[in-house]
Amino acid sequence: QVQLVESGGGLVQAGGSLRLSCAASGLTFSSYAMGWFRQAPGKEREFVAAIGWSGLNTDYADSVKGRFTISRDNAKSTVYMQMLSLNPEDTAVYYCAAKGGARDTRPQMYVYWGQGTQVTVSS
């Protein structure tokens, strides 16, 4: 079956950085667009970044543009998100997700989801 496993979350001070990874199995990874979403306590899940199957096309939420970078390695079936200049508002559980076809910012368009990894940014 399809599995998406996130890693790389943790506790970091404001201004710090983290790199999230999401390892996929059970699907033809290079055929799927991948997205990162996050959910803070009491809030809805929100779009963070997405990348097309080739890795050439990306989208970002306005709140993370210039600070976060999504990338993928199709040979390793892994998608990454480098997060710089983190602030307390970035605190959330971060999820990776996969969908066939083009990348999308809407979480309901994604078919497969990981279990999430916690990112906590202290002030």
LORO-744851 format. One record per residue (C-alpha): x, y, z; residue number from 1. Coordinates in steps of 0.001 Angstrom, whole numbers, plus 524288, in hexadecimal, padded with zeros to 5 digits. Each point is the difference from the previous one (the first is absolute). Layout:
<pts>
+-------+-------+-------+-----+
|     x |     y |     z | num |
+-------+-------+-------+-----+
|     X |     Y |     Z | NUM |
...
+-------+-------+-------+-----+
</pts>
This chain:
<pts>
+-------+-------+-------+-----+
|     x |     y |     z | num |
+-------+-------+-------+-----+
| 80000 | 80000 | 80000 |   1 |
| 803D3 | 80E32 | 7FE9A |   2 |
| 807C3 | 805C7 | 80B28 |   3 |
| 804D7 | 80DCE | 80206 |   4 |
| 80908 | 80190 | 80B9D |   5 |
| 80408 | 80D89 | 80486 |   6 |
| 80BF9 | 802D7 | 80819 |   7 |
| 80862 | 80B6D | 8040A |   8 |
| 7F6C4 | 8074A | 808DE |   9 |
| 803DA | 804B0 | 80D6E |  10 |
| 801A6 | 80B7F | 8091E |  11 |
| 8077C | 80BBA | 7FB00 |  12 |
| 801CC | 80E08 | 80459 |  13 |
| 7FA8E | 80B34 | 7F830 |  14 |
| 808FE | 80327 | 7F4C3 |  15 |
| 80480 | 7F1F8 | 7FF04 |  16 |
| 7FE6A | 7F62F | 7F52E |  17 |
| 7FB4E | 7F230 | 7FDC2 |  18 |
| 7FF90 | 7F6CF | 7F47C |  19 |
| 7F45F | 7F719 | 7FEC6 |  20 |
| 8004D | 7F38C | 7F80F |  21 |
| 7F4FF | 7F76C | 7FB27 |  22 |
| 80371 | 7F278 | 7FB18 |  23 |
| 7F5EE | 7F999 | 7F738 |  24 |
| 7FDDC | 7F1BF | 7FCF0 |  25 |
| 7F5BC | 7F7EC | 7F923 |  26 |
| 7FDCF | 80997 | 7F4E6 |  27 |
| 806CC | 80473 | 7F3B7 |  28 |
| 80576 | 80BFB | 806A3 |  29 |
| 8045E | 806FD | 7F3B2 |  30 |
| 7F1F9 | 8001D | 7FB24 |  31 |
| 7FAAF | 8075B | 80BB7 |  32 |
| 7FFB0 | 80E28 | 803C4 |  33 |
| 8039D | 801E8 | 80E3A |  34 |
| 7FB99 | 809EE | 809DC |  35 |
| 8031D | 80465 | 80DB9 |  36 |
| 7F510 | 80473 | 808D9 |  37 |
| 7FF8A | 803E4 | 80E3F |  38 |
| 7F628 | 80075 | 80AD1 |  39 |
| 80152 | 807D8 | 80C6A |  40 |
| 7F7AB | 7FD35 | 80C0F |  41 |
| 7F235 | 804FF | 7FE28 |  42 |
| 8024F | 8038A | 7F1CF |  43 |
| 7FCC8 | 7F9D1 | 7F308 |  44 |
| 80A26 | 7F901 | 7F80E |  45 |
| 80686 | 809B0 | 7F6DE |  46 |
| 80825 | 7FF64 | 7F3CC |  47 |
| 80E82 | 80296 | 80151 |  48 |
| 806B1 | 7FBBF | 7F35D |  49 |
| 7FE4E | 7F717 | 7F456 |  50 |
| 808C4 | 7FA8D | 7F56A |  51 |
| 7FCE7 | 7F9D0 | 7F304 |  52 |
| 80466 | 7F271 | 7FC14 |  53 |
| 80C10 | 804F7 | 7F8F8 |  54 |
| 80444 | 80912 | 80AD6 |  55 |
| 80070 | 80B97 | 7F6D6 |  56 |
| 7F36E | 8068C | 80473 |  57 |
| 7FCF1 | 8042B | 80DD1 |  58 |
| 7F5FA | 807C5 | 80790 |  59 |
| 800EA | 8062D | 80D65 |  60 |
| 7F6D7 | 80616 | 809B5 |  61 |
| 80281 | 80E88 | 80151 |  62 |
| 80380 | 7FE24 | 80E44 |  63 |
| 80BC8 | 7F784 | 7FCB9 |  64 |
| 804C1 | 8059C | 7F31A |  65 |
| 80E59 | 80330 | 8008D |  66 |
| 801F1 | 7F7DF | 80C55 |  67 |
| 7FBE6 | 7F236 | 7FC2B |  68 |
| 804BE | 7F818 | 7F45D |  69 |
| 7F9A6 | 7F382 | 7FB40 |  70 |
| 807C7 | 7F64D | 7F7F5 |  71 |
| 7FF8C | 7F1C8 | 7FC3F |  72 |
| 808F6 | 7F4DF | 7FC71 |  73 |
| 7F88F | 7F67B | 7F783 |  74 |
| 80AF7 | 7F617 | 8009E |  75 |
| 7FE30 | 7FF78 | 80EB5 |  76 |
| 7F12F | 8018E | 7FFD1 |  77 |
| 80191 | 80B1B | 809A0 |  78 |
| 7FB03 | 80DD9 | 800E6 |  79 |
| 8069A | 80A1B | 8088E |  80 |
| 7FCE5 | 80D1C | 805B4 |  81 |
| 80AD0 | 808D0 | 8049E |  82 |
| 7FAB7 | 809C3 | 809D5 |  83 |
| 807E2 | 80C17 | 8036E |  84 |
| 7FD81 | 80B9B | 808DF |  85 |
| 7F5CA | 7F89D | 8079A |  86 |
| 7F6F1 | 8078B | 808E3 |  87 |
| 7F61E | 7FBBA | 80A52 |  88 |
| 7F4F2 | 8013E | 7F624 |  89 |
| 8060F | 7F48C | 7F8A4 |  90 |
| 7FD30 | 7F6F6 | 80B72 |  91 |
| 7F749 | 7F504 | 7FB1C |  92 |
| 7FF5E | 7F1D7 | 7FC1D |  93 |
| 80553 | 7FF1C | 7F236 |  94 |
| 7FA89 | 7F5FD | 7F68C |  95 |
| 80474 | 7FBBA | 7F2B1 |  96 |
| 7F616 | 7FB7E | 7F601 |  97 |
| 7FFB8 | 7FA48 | 7F252 |  98 |
| 7F6BD | 80181 | 7F493 |  99 |
| 7FFD3 | 7FBC8 | 7F1FA | 100 |
| 80079 | 80A48 | 7F578 | 101 |
| 8039F | 80E1A | 80205 | 102 |
| 803CE | 80607 | 80CEE | 103 |
| 7F53F | 806A1 | 8079C | 104 |
| 7FE92 | 808A6 | 80BED | 105 |
| 7F34A | 7F9B6 | 80497 | 106 |
| 801AA | 7F537 | 80A06 | 107 |
| 7F3A2 | 7F8FC | 7FB9F | 108 |
| 80664 | 7FD3A | 7F2E1 | 109 |
| 80AA7 | 7F79F | 80628 | 110 |
| 7FDD8 | 7F173 | 800EC | 111 |
| 80AD0 | 7FB26 | 808E1 | 112 |
| 80481 | 805FD | 80CCF | 113 |
| 80ACF | 7FDC1 | 809AF | 114 |
| 7FE47 | 7FF8D | 80EAA | 115 |
| 80629 | 80D3C | 80231 | 116 |
| 80BD6 | 8053C | 8071E | 117 |
| 7FF93 | 80A4E | 80AA5 | 118 |
| 80737 | 80CC6 | 7FE2E | 119 |
| 800B4 | 808DB | 80BDB | 120 |
| 80664 | 80D4E | 7FF5C | 121 |
| 802C3 | 806B0 | 80CD9 | 122 |
| 800F7 | 80EB0 | 8015E | 123 |
+-------+-------+-------+-----+
</pts>
